[in-house]
């Protein structure tokens, strides 16, 4: 395996690990009821539907 291939594989593994960690952190926050900030703020397009 050449050096560029090795660097590419390492980058892929790091990106995948970061992706999995982000997903697990978001699911833990949702389970704790703390969710992302987007969910807490009222959506502008939800106001007309709520009425």
PDB file with one MODEL, atoms N, CA, C and O in Angstrom:
MODEL        1
ATOM      1  N   UNK A   1       0.856  -1.202   0.000  1.00  0.00           N
ATOM      2  CA  UNK A   1       0.000   0.000   0.000  1.00  0.00           C
ATOM      3  C   UNK A   1       0.887   1.245   0.000  1.00  0.00           C
ATOM      4  O   UNK A   1       1.813   1.372   0.801  1.00  0.00           O
ATOM      5  N   UNK A   2       0.584   2.136  -0.898  1.00  0.00           N
ATOM      6  CA  UNK A   2       1.409   3.341  -0.985  1.00  0.00           C
ATOM      7  C   UNK A   2       1.005   4.343   0.097  1.00  0.00           C
ATOM      8  O   UNK A   2      -0.029   4.199   0.749  1.00  0.00           O
ATOM      9  N   UNK A   3       1.842   5.348   0.266  1.00  0.00           N
ATOM     10  CA  UNK A   3       1.577   6.338   1.318  1.00  0.00           C
ATOM     11  C   UNK A   3       0.273   7.109   1.064  1.00  0.00           C
ATOM     12  O   UNK A   3      -0.506   7.279   2.001  1.00  0.00           O
ATOM     13  N   UNK A   4       0.003   7.581  -0.157  1.00  0.00           N
ATOM     14  CA  UNK A   4      -1.270   8.294  -0.378  1.00  0.00           C
ATOM     15  C   UNK A   4      -2.481   7.416  -0.071  1.00  0.00           C
ATOM     16  O   UNK A   4      -3.472   7.894   0.481  1.00  0.00           O
ATOM     17  N   UNK A   5      -2.403   6.125  -0.431  1.00  0.00           N
ATOM     18  CA  UNK A   5      -3.517   5.225  -0.135  1.00  0.00           C
ATOM     19  C   UNK A   5      -3.702   5.089   1.368  1.00  0.00           C
ATOM     20  O   UNK A   5      -4.824   5.105   1.874  1.00  0.00           O
ATOM     21  N   UNK A   6      -2.590   4.957   2.072  1.00  0.00           N
ATOM     22  CA  UNK A   6      -2.654   4.805   3.523  1.00  0.00           C
ATOM     23  C   UNK A   6      -3.259   6.057   4.160  1.00  0.00           C
ATOM     24  O   UNK A   6      -4.094   5.958   5.058  1.00  0.00           O
ATOM     25  N   UNK A   7      -2.837   7.225   3.695  1.00  0.00           N
ATOM     26  CA  UNK A   7      -3.373   8.476   4.241  1.00  0.00           C
ATOM     27  C   UNK A   7      -4.874   8.573   3.955  1.00  0.00           C
ATOM     28  O   UNK A   7      -5.641   9.037   4.799  1.00  0.00           O
ATOM     29  N   UNK A   8      -5.290   8.135   2.761  1.00  0.00           N
ATOM     30  CA  UNK A   8      -6.706   8.181   2.400  1.00  0.00           C
ATOM     31  C   UNK A   8      -7.530   7.275   3.309  1.00  0.00           C
ATOM     32  O   UNK A   8      -8.610   7.654   3.762  1.00  0.00           O
ATOM     33  N   UNK A   9      -7.012   6.072   3.573  1.00  0.00           N
ATOM     34  CA  UNK A   9      -7.725   5.127   4.440  1.00  0.00           C
ATOM     35  C   UNK A   9      -7.834   5.687   5.852  1.00  0.00           C
ATOM     36  O   UNK A   9      -8.887   5.592   6.482  1.00  0.00           O
ATOM     37  N   UNK A  10      -6.740   6.272   6.352  1.00  0.00           N
ATOM     38  CA  UNK A  10      -6.755   6.829   7.712  1.00  0.00           C
ATOM     39  C   UNK A  10      -7.770   7.968   7.797  1.00  0.00           C
ATOM     40  O   UNK A  10      -8.511   8.074   8.774  1.00  0.00           O
ATOM     41  N   UNK A  11      -7.800   8.816   6.770  1.00  0.00           N
ATOM     42  CA  UNK A  11      -8.754   9.929   6.771  1.00  0.00           C
ATOM     43  C   UNK A  11     -10.188   9.406   6.775  1.00  0.00           C
ATOM     44  O   UNK A  11     -11.052   9.951   7.462  1.00  0.00           O
ATOM     45  N   UNK A  12     -10.436   8.344   6.003  1.00  0.00           N
ATOM     46  CA  UNK A  12     -11.780   7.772   5.972  1.00  0.00           C
ATOM     47  C   UNK A  12     -12.178   7.223   7.332  1.00  0.00           C
ATOM     48  O   UNK A  12     -13.309   7.414   7.778  1.00  0.00           O
ATOM     49  N   UNK A  13     -11.247   6.541   7.991  1.00  0.00           N
ATOM     50  CA  UNK A  13     -11.552   5.968   9.308  1.00  0.00           C
ATOM     51  C   UNK A  13     -11.839   7.082  10.309  1.00  0.00           C
ATOM     52  O   UNK A  13     -12.771   6.980  11.106  1.00  0.00           O
ATOM     53  N   UNK A  14     -11.034   8.151  10.267  1.00  0.00           N
ATOM     54  CA  UNK A  14     -11.235   9.267  11.199  1.00  0.00           C
ATOM     55  C   UNK A  14     -12.581   9.937  10.935  1.00  0.00           C
ATOM     56  O   UNK A  14     -13.312  10.256  11.873  1.00  0.00           O
ATOM     57  N   UNK A  15     -12.908  10.150   9.665  1.00  0.00           N
ATOM     58  CA  UNK A  15     -14.179  10.795   9.334  1.00  0.00           C
ATOM     59  C   UNK A  15     -15.350   9.928   9.784  1.00  0.00           C
ATOM     60  O   UNK A  15     -16.343  10.440  10.302  1.00  0.00           O
ATOM     61  N   UNK A  16     -15.235   8.616   9.587  1.00  0.00           N
ATOM     62  CA  UNK A  16     -16.315   7.715   9.997  1.00  0.00           C
ATOM     63  C   UNK A  16     -16.474   7.712  11.514  1.00  0.00           C
ATOM     64  O   UNK A  16     -17.595   7.709  12.023  1.00  0.00           O
ATOM     65  N   UNK A  17     -15.353   7.714  12.236  1.00  0.00           N
ATOM     66  CA  UNK A  17     -15.414   7.728  13.704  1.00  0.00           C
ATOM     67  C   UNK A  17     -16.073   9.020  14.194  1.00  0.00           C
ATOM     68  O   UNK A  17     -16.888   8.992  15.116  1.00  0.00           O
ATOM     69  N   UNK A  18     -15.720  10.149  13.579  1.00  0.00           N
ATOM     70  CA  UNK A  18     -16.315  11.424  13.986  1.00  0.00           C
ATOM     71  C   UNK A  18     -17.817  11.421  13.694  1.00  0.00           C
ATOM     72  O   UNK A  18     -18.609  11.943  14.479  1.00  0.00           O
ATOM     73  N   UNK A  19     -18.202  10.832  12.564  1.00  0.00           N
ATOM     74  CA  UNK A  19     -19.616  10.762  12.194  1.00  0.00           C
ATOM     75  C   UNK A  19     -20.403   9.932  13.212  1.00  0.00           C
ATOM     76  O   UNK A  19     -21.484  10.332  13.644  1.00  0.00           O
ATOM     77  N   UNK A  20     -19.852   8.770  13.593  1.00  0.00           N
ATOM     78  CA  UNK A  20     -20.535   7.900  14.559  1.00  0.00           C
ATOM     79  C   UNK A  20     -20.622   8.583  15.919  1.00  0.00           C
ATOM     80  O   UNK A  20     -21.648   8.499  16.593  1.00  0.00           O
ATOM     81  N   UNK A  21     -19.546   9.260  16.324  1.00  0.00           N
ATOM     82  CA  UNK A  21     -19.562   9.948  17.620  1.00  0.00           C
ATOM     83  C   UNK A  21     -20.613  11.052  17.622  1.00  0.00           C
ATOM     84  O   UNK A  21     -21.314  11.242  18.616  1.00  0.00           O
ATOM     85  N   UNK A  22     -20.726  11.782  16.514  1.00  0.00           N
ATOM     86  CA  UNK A  22     -21.718  12.854  16.439  1.00  0.00           C
ATOM     87  C   UNK A  22     -23.128  12.286  16.528  1.00  0.00           C
ATOM     88  O   UNK A  22     -23.980  12.834  17.228  1.00  0.00           O
ATOM     89  N   UNK A  23     -23.373  11.186  15.819  1.00  0.00           N
ATOM     90  CA  UNK A  23     -24.702  10.573  15.859  1.00  0.00           C
ATOM     91  C   UNK A  23     -25.045  10.108  17.263  1.00  0.00           C
ATOM     92  O   UNK A  23     -26.157  10.335  17.739  1.00  0.00           O
ATOM     93  N   UNK A  24     -24.098   9.461  17.931  1.00  0.00           N
ATOM     94  CA  UNK A  24     -24.378   8.962  19.281  1.00  0.00           C
ATOM     95  C   UNK A  24     -24.597  10.123  20.244  1.00  0.00           C
ATOM     96  O   UNK A  24     -25.451  10.036  21.126  1.00  0.00           O
ATOM     97  N   UNK A  25     -23.842  11.206  20.089  1.00  0.00           N
ATOM     98  CA  UNK A  25     -24.014  12.359  20.977  1.00  0.00           C
ATOM     99  C   UNK A  25     -25.394  12.980  20.769  1.00  0.00           C
ATOM    100  O   UNK A  25     -26.044  13.373  21.737  1.00  0.00           O
ATOM    101  N   UNK A  26     -25.846  13.073  19.525  1.00  0.00           N
ATOM    102  CA  UNK A  26     -27.160  13.653  19.248  1.00  0.00           C
ATOM    103  C   UNK A  26     -28.258  12.765  19.823  1.00  0.00           C
ATOM    104  O   UNK A  26     -29.232  13.268  20.384  1.00  0.00           O
ATOM    105  N   UNK A  27     -28.107  11.437  19.686  1.00  0.00           N
ATOM    106  CA  UNK A  27     -29.141  10.541  20.205  1.00  0.00           C
ATOM    107  C   UNK A  27     -29.179  10.593  21.726  1.00  0.00           C
ATOM    108  O   UNK A  27     -30.255  10.503  22.317  1.00  0.00           O
ATOM    109  N   UNK A  28     -28.029  10.736  22.368  1.00  0.00           N
ATOM    110  CA  UNK A  28     -27.995  10.828  23.829  1.00  0.00           C
ATOM    111  C   UNK A  28     -28.671  12.122  24.275  1.00  0.00           C
ATOM    112  O   UNK A  28     -29.419  12.119  25.253  1.00  0.00           O
ATOM    113  N   UNK A  29     -28.421  13.218  23.578  1.00  0.00           N
ATOM    114  CA  UNK A  29     -29.058  14.491  23.920  1.00  0.00           C
ATOM    115  C   UNK A  29     -30.571  14.386  23.747  1.00  0.00           C
ATOM    116  O   UNK A  29     -31.325  14.894  24.576  1.00  0.00           O
ATOM    117  N   UNK A  30     -31.017  13.734  22.681  1.00  0.00           N
ATOM    118  CA  UNK A  30     -32.451  13.601  22.445  1.00  0.00           C
ATOM    119  C   UNK A  30     -33.079  12.744  23.541  1.00  0.00           C
ATOM    120  O   UNK A  30     -34.189  13.032  23.990  1.00  0.00           O
ATOM    121  N   UNK A  31     -32.382  11.695  23.974  1.00  0.00           N
ATOM    122  CA  UNK A  31     -32.913  10.837  25.034  1.00  0.00           C
ATOM    123  C   UNK A  31     -32.998  11.610  26.344  1.00  0.00           C
ATOM    124  O   UNK A  31     -33.905  11.378  27.143  1.00  0.00           O
ATOM    125  N   UNK A  32     -32.064  12.526  26.568  1.00  0.00           N
ATOM    126  CA  UNK A  32     -32.059  13.314  27.803  1.00  0.00           C
ATOM    127  C   UNK A  32     -33.050  14.471  27.711  1.00  0.00           C
ATOM    128  O   UNK A  32     -33.276  15.172  28.698  1.00  0.00           O
ATOM    129  N   UNK A  33     -33.644  14.677  26.531  1.00  0.00           N
ATOM    130  CA  UNK A  33     -34.611  15.748  26.371  1.00  0.00           C
ATOM    131  C   UNK A  33     -33.960  17.095  26.133  1.00  0.00           C
ATOM    132  O   UNK A  33     -34.632  18.125  26.182  1.00  0.00           O
ATOM    133  N   UNK A  34     -32.656  17.103  25.876  1.00  0.00           N
ATOM    134  CA  UNK A  34     -31.969  18.379  25.690  1.00  0.00           C
ATOM    135  C   UNK A  34     -31.883  18.775  24.228  1.00  0.00           C
ATOM    136  O   UNK A  34     -31.641  19.941  23.916  1.00  0.00           O
ATOM    137  N   UNK A  35     -32.076  17.835  23.341  1.00  0.00           N
ATOM    138  CA  UNK A  35     -32.091  18.045  21.896  1.00  0.00           C
ATOM    139  C   UNK A  35     -31.270  19.202  21.371  1.00  0.00           C
ATOM    140  O   UNK A  35     -30.790  20.022  22.153  1.00  0.00           O
ATOM    141  N   UNK A  36     -31.101  19.285  20.081  1.00  0.00           N
ATOM    142  CA  UNK A  36     -30.391  20.425  19.487  1.00  0.00           C
ATOM    143  C   UNK A  36     -31.167  21.725  19.662  1.00  0.00           C
ATOM    144  O   UNK A  36     -32.365  21.721  19.949  1.00  0.00           O
ATOM    145  N   UNK A  37     -30.461  22.833  19.484  1.00  0.00           N
ATOM    146  CA  UNK A  37     -31.088  24.150  19.699  1.00  0.00           C
ATOM    147  C   UNK A  37     -32.202  24.370  18.683  1.00  0.00           C
ATOM    148  O   UNK A  37     -33.182  25.054  18.978  1.00  0.00           O
ATOM    149  N   UNK A  38     -32.060  23.799  17.491  1.00  0.00           N
ATOM    150  CA  UNK A  38     -33.059  24.026  16.445  1.00  0.00           C
ATOM    151  C   UNK A  38     -34.441  23.565  16.896  1.00  0.00           C
ATOM    152  O   UNK A  38     -35.441  24.202  16.565  1.00  0.00           O
ATOM    153  N   UNK A  39     -34.510  22.473  17.644  1.00  0.00           N
ATOM    154  CA  UNK A  39     -35.805  21.927  18.008  1.00  0.00           C
ATOM    155  C   UNK A  39     -36.505  22.839  19.022  1.00  0.00           C
ATOM    156  O   UNK A  39     -37.729  22.964  19.013  1.00  0.00           O
ATOM    157  N   UNK A  40     -35.717  23.474  19.892  1.00  0.00           N
ATOM    158  CA  UNK A  40     -36.316  24.288  20.941  1.00  0.00           C
ATOM    159  C   UNK A  40     -36.872  25.601  20.394  1.00  0.00           C
ATOM    160  O   UNK A  40     -37.912  26.074  20.853  1.00  0.00           O
ATOM    161  N   UNK A  41     -36.188  26.189  19.421  1.00  0.00           N
ATOM    162  CA  UNK A  41     -36.648  27.472  18.890  1.00  0.00           C
ATOM    163  C   UNK A  41     -37.860  27.239  17.988  1.00  0.00           C
ATOM    164  O   UNK A  41     -37.888  26.257  17.246  1.00  0.00           O
ATOM    165  N   UNK A  42     -38.852  28.112  18.035  1.00  0.00           N
ATOM    166  CA  UNK A  42     -40.044  27.934  17.193  1.00  0.00           C
ATOM    167  C   UNK A  42     -39.698  28.091  15.722  1.00  0.00           C
ATOM    168  O   UNK A  42     -38.967  29.003  15.336  1.00  0.00           O
ATOM    169  N   UNK A  43     -40.228  27.195  14.911  1.00  0.00           N
ATOM    170  CA  UNK A  43     -39.942  27.268  13.478  1.00  0.00           C
ATOM    171  C   UNK A  43     -40.844  28.310  12.834  1.00  0.00           C
ATOM    172  O   UNK A  43     -42.037  28.357  13.133  1.00  0.00           O
ATOM    173  N   UNK A  44     -40.302  29.143  11.960  1.00  0.00           N
ATOM    174  CA  UNK A  44     -41.121  30.195  11.341  1.00  0.00           C
ATOM    175  C   UNK A  44     -42.268  29.614  10.521  1.00  0.00           C
ATOM    176  O   UNK A  44     -43.339  30.218  10.462  1.00  0.00           O
ATOM    177  N   UNK A  45     -42.070  28.443   9.880  1.00  0.00           N
ATOM    178  CA  UNK A  45     -43.128  27.904   9.043  1.00  0.00           C
ATOM    179  C   UNK A  45     -44.130  27.097   9.882  1.00  0.00           C
ATOM    180  O   UNK A  45     -45.152  26.657   9.356  1.00  0.00           O
ATOM    181  N   UNK A  46     -43.848  26.896  11.189  1.00  0.00           N
ATOM    182  CA  UNK A  46     -44.762  26.129  12.026  1.00  0.00           C
ATOM    183  C   UNK A  46     -45.840  27.000  12.644  1.00  0.00           C
ATOM    184  O   UNK A  46     -46.837  26.490  13.156  1.00  0.00           O
ATOM    185  N   UNK A  47     -45.645  28.317  12.599  1.00  0.00           N
ATOM    186  CA  UNK A  47     -46.596  29.213  13.258  1.00  0.00           C
ATOM    187  C   UNK A  47     -47.959  29.200  12.560  1.00  0.00           C
ATOM    188  O   UNK A  47     -49.001  29.165  13.214  1.00  0.00           O
ATOM    189  N   UNK A  48     -47.936  29.228  11.223  1.00  0.00           N
ATOM    190  CA  UNK A  48     -49.207  29.246  10.502  1.00  0.00           C
ATOM    191  C   UNK A  48     -49.965  27.935  10.667  1.00  0.00           C
ATOM    192  O   UNK A  48     -51.196  27.925  10.676  1.00  0.00           O
ATOM    193  N   UNK A  49     -49.233  26.824  10.799  1.00  0.00           N
ATOM    194  CA  UNK A  49     -49.893  25.523  10.921  1.00  0.00           C
ATOM    195  C   UNK A  49     -50.489  25.371  12.321  1.00  0.00           C
ATOM    196  O   UNK A  49     -51.530  24.736  12.485  1.00  0.00           O
ATOM    197  N   UNK A  50     -49.835  25.951  13.330  1.00  0.00           N
ATOM    198  CA  UNK A  50     -50.297  25.785  14.711  1.00  0.00           C
ATOM    199  C   UNK A  50     -51.668  26.419  14.905  1.00  0.00           C
ATOM    200  O   UNK A  50     -52.483  25.935  15.691  1.00  0.00           O
ATOM    201  N   UNK A  51     -51.914  27.507  14.180  1.00  0.00           N
ATOM    202  CA  UNK A  51     -53.236  28.126  14.301  1.00  0.00           C
ATOM    203  C   UNK A  51     -54.254  27.260  13.595  1.00  0.00           C
ATOM    204  O   UNK A  51     -55.438  27.593  13.572  1.00  0.00           O
TER     205      UNK A  51
ENDMDL
END
